[in-house]
């Protein structure tokens, strides 16, 4: 009983002070309150997801330059390292983009995990022995997210550090992409990941729109069409790269 009393007092101090001694407690900041709430975590997931979606669209547009030949694609790769010049030094802008993307991925993943744990903790006791079946969308987002995290690690080792790309040559992005998609495992990994991207975008865009208050009875149909369209364009666009190499269109 004494232990419970001491615990309650500590909780009171954190929440707003100890009424017994009249000392004010430390109030959480607005940012801390936002982060600690379920609504706040969903909002962080939505915003970080939209940042990543914007990157995917821009990344696809750049990748499609591979169909215009090595000269244009390699020039695009060079521009990525010099963008922002002469205001920014070599690769500064690229590293800023990388840091923003890393922060978005981490925030997105952490919020997804914490929301999942809260959902499990909020389930009735009866579900301890009888597991509730997750919805199709939930399973897709969960496993799709895991696949994408693993793919990001592979993709960096493959085309950024060139660690796992046996025939890679520094400074030749076109040739390195062709080398990757000239292997069966490179194609399998990439195509599987891009299918996961499509499914993740399809459900994620819809969820983000609802979280940010964009959904309504009149806009729901447009949002669903947009989500499906984005998912289809991104999936087909990214998969066109390995298909182009396999068919000899890119060589």
C-alpha positions in Angstrom: 0.0 0.0 0.0 2.9 2.4 0.8 4.5 1.5 -2.5 1.3 2.3 -4.4 1.1 5.6 -2.6 4.6 6.6 -3.5 4.0 5.6 -7.1 0.9 7.7 -7.2 2.7 10.7 -5.9 5.5 10.3 -8.5 2.8 10.2 -11.2 1.1 13.3 -9.7 4.4 15.2 -9.8 4.9 14.3 -13.5 1.4 15.2 -14.4 1.0 18.4 -12.5 2.6 18.5 -9.1 2.1 17.0 -5.7 -1.1 18.4 -4.2 0.2 17.6 -0.7 3.1 20.0 -0.8 1.8 22.4 -3.4 4.8 22.2 -5.6 4.0 22.6 -9.3 5.0 19.7 -11.5 6.7 19.9 -14.9 4.1 20.4 -17.6 4.8 18.5 -20.8 5.5 20.7 -23.8 3.1 21.0 -26.7 5.5 18.9 -28.8 5.7 16.2 -26.1 1.9 16.1 -25.7 1.6 15.7 -29.5 4.1 12.9 -29.7 2.6 11.1 -26.7 -0.9 11.1 -28.1 -2.3 8.5 -30.6 -3.6 11.3 -32.8 -0.2 13.0 -32.8 1.6 9.8 -33.8 -0.9 9.2 -36.6 -0.2 12.8 -37.8 3.5 12.2 -37.7 3.1 9.0 -39.7 0.9 10.8 -42.2 3.3 13.8 -42.8 6.5 11.6 -42.9 4.7 9.2 -45.3 3.8 12.1 -47.6 7.4 13.3 -47.5 8.6 9.8 -48.6 5.9 9.7 -51.3 7.1 12.9 -52.7 10.6 11.5 -52.8 9.4 8.4 -54.6 7.8 10.4 -57.3 10.9 12.6 -57.8 13.1 9.5 -57.7 11.1 7.7 -60.3 11.2 10.7 -62.7 15.0 10.7 -62.3 15.3 6.9 -62.8 13.3 7.0 -66.0 16.1 9.0 -67.6 17.9 5.6 -68.0 15.8 5.1 -71.1 17.5 8.1 -72.8 20.9 6.5 -72.6 24.0 6.5 -70.4 24.9 10.1 -71.2 21.7 11.6 -69.8 21.4 9.2 -66.9 25.0 9.7 -65.8 24.5 13.4 -66.1 21.5 13.1 -63.8 23.7 11.2 -61.3 26.3 13.9 -61.5 23.7 16.7 -61.0 22.5 15.0 -57.8 25.9 15.6 -56.3 26.2 19.2 -57.5 22.6 20.5 -57.1 22.5 23.7 -55.1 25.8 24.8 -56.5 27.4 27.3 -56.2 25.6 28.2 -53.0 26.1 24.7 -51.5 29.3 22.7 -51.7 29.6 19.4 -53.5 27.0 16.8 -52.2 25.7 19.1 -49.4 22.2 19.3 -50.9 22.3 15.5 -51.4 23.2 14.9 -47.8 20.4 17.3 -46.7 17.9 15.2 -48.6 19.4 12.0 -47.2 19.1 13.3 -43.6 15.5 14.4 -44.2 14.6 11.0 -45.7 16.3 9.2 -42.8 14.4 11.2 -40.3 11.1 10.6 -42.1 11.8 6.8 -42.3 12.7 6.6 -38.6 9.7 8.6 -37.5 7.4 6.7 -39.7 8.7 3.3 -38.4 8.7 4.3 -34.8 5.2 5.7 -34.9 3.9 2.6 -36.7 5.5 0.3 -34.1 4.2 2.3 -31.1 0.7 2.5 -32.5 0.7 -1.2 -33.2 1.8 -1.8 -29.5 -1.0 0.5 -28.3 -3.5 -1.3 -30.4 -2.4 -4.7 -28.9 -2.5 -3.3 -25.4 -6.0 -1.9 -25.9 -7.5 -5.3 -26.9 -9.9 -7.0 -24.6 -8.4 -9.8 -22.3 -10.3 -12.4 -24.3 -7.9 -11.8 -27.2 -5.0 -13.1 -25.2 -6.0 -16.7 -26.0 -8.0 -16.0 -29.2 -5.9 -14.0 -31.6 -7.9 -11.4 -33.5 -7.3 -11.7 -37.2 -5.7 -8.6 -38.6 -7.3 -6.9 -41.6 -5.8 -7.2 -45.1 -4.7 -3.6 -45.1 -3.0 -3.9 -41.7 -1.1 -7.0 -42.8 -0.1 -5.4 -46.0 1.2 -2.2 -44.3 3.1 -4.2 -41.6 4.9 -6.7 -43.9 5.2 -4.2 -46.7 7.0 -1.8 -44.2 9.4 -4.6 -43.1 10.2 -5.5 -46.7 10.9 -1.9 -47.6 13.2 -1.3 -44.7 15.2 -4.4 -45.7 15.2 -3.2 -49.3 16.5 0.2 -48.4 19.5 -1.4 -46.7 20.1 -3.5 -49.8 19.6 -0.6 -52.2 22.2 1.5 -50.4 24.7 -1.3 -50.4 24.0 -2.0 -54.0 24.0 1.4 -55.8 25.3 3.9 -53.2 28.2 2.2 -51.5 28.6 -0.4 -54.3 29.3 -3.1 -51.6 27.2 -5.9 -53.0 27.3 -4.9 -56.7 30.1 -7.1 -58.1 30.5 -5.3 -61.4 29.9 -1.7 -60.1 32.2 1.1 -61.1 32.4 4.4 -59.1 31.0 7.4 -61.0 29.1 5.3 -63.5 25.5 5.0 -62.3 24.1 3.9 -65.7 26.5 0.9 -65.9 25.9 0.1 -62.2 22.1 -0.1 -62.7 22.6 -2.4 -65.7 25.0 -4.5 -63.7 22.4 -4.9 -60.9 19.5 -5.9 -63.2 21.7 -8.3 -65.1 21.5 -10.7 -62.1 18.5 -12.8 -61.3 18.6 -12.0 -57.6 18.9 -8.2 -58.2 15.7 -8.4 -60.3 13.8 -10.5 -57.7 14.8 -8.3 -54.8 13.9 -5.1 -56.7 10.6 -6.2 -58.2 9.4 -7.7 -54.9 10.2 -4.4 -53.1 8.5 -2.3 -55.8 5.3 -4.4 -55.4 5.5 -3.8 -51.7 5.9 -0.1 -52.5 2.7 -0.1 -54.5 0.7 -1.8 -51.9 2.1 0.5 -49.1 1.4 3.6 -51.1 -2.1 2.5 -52.0 -3.1 2.0 -48.3 -0.8 4.6 -46.9 -2.0 7.5 -49.0 -5.6 6.8 -48.1 -4.8 6.6 -44.4 -2.7 9.8 -44.5 -5.5 11.7 -46.2 -8.0 10.5 -43.5 -5.6 11.4 -40.7 -5.0 14.9 -42.0 -8.7 15.6 -42.4 -8.8 15.5 -46.2 -11.5 12.8 -46.4 -15.1 13.5 -46.8 -18.2 11.9 -48.3 -17.6 13.8 -51.6 -13.8 13.4 -51.7 -13.4 9.8 -50.7 -13.9 8.5 -54.3 -11.3 11.0 -55.6 -8.9 10.0 -52.9 -9.3 6.3 -53.6 -8.7 6.8 -57.3 -5.7 9.0 -56.6 -4.2 6.4 -54.2 -4.7 3.6 -56.7 -3.3 5.7 -59.5 -0.2 6.7 -57.6 0.4 3.1 -56.5 0.0 1.8 -60.1 2.2 4.5 -61.7 5.0 4.1 -59.1 5.0 0.3 -59.3 4.9 0.1 -63.1 7.5 2.9 -63.4 10.0 1.4 -61.1 9.6 -2.1 -62.4 10.1 -0.8 -65.9 13.8 -0.4 -65.1 14.7 -4.1 -64.5 12.3 -5.1 -67.3 14.2 -2.7 -69.6 17.5 -4.3 -68.8 16.1 -7.9 -69.1 14.6 -7.2 -72.5 17.7 -5.4 -73.8 16.0 -2.0 -74.1 18.5 -0.7 -71.6 22.0 -2.1 -72.1 
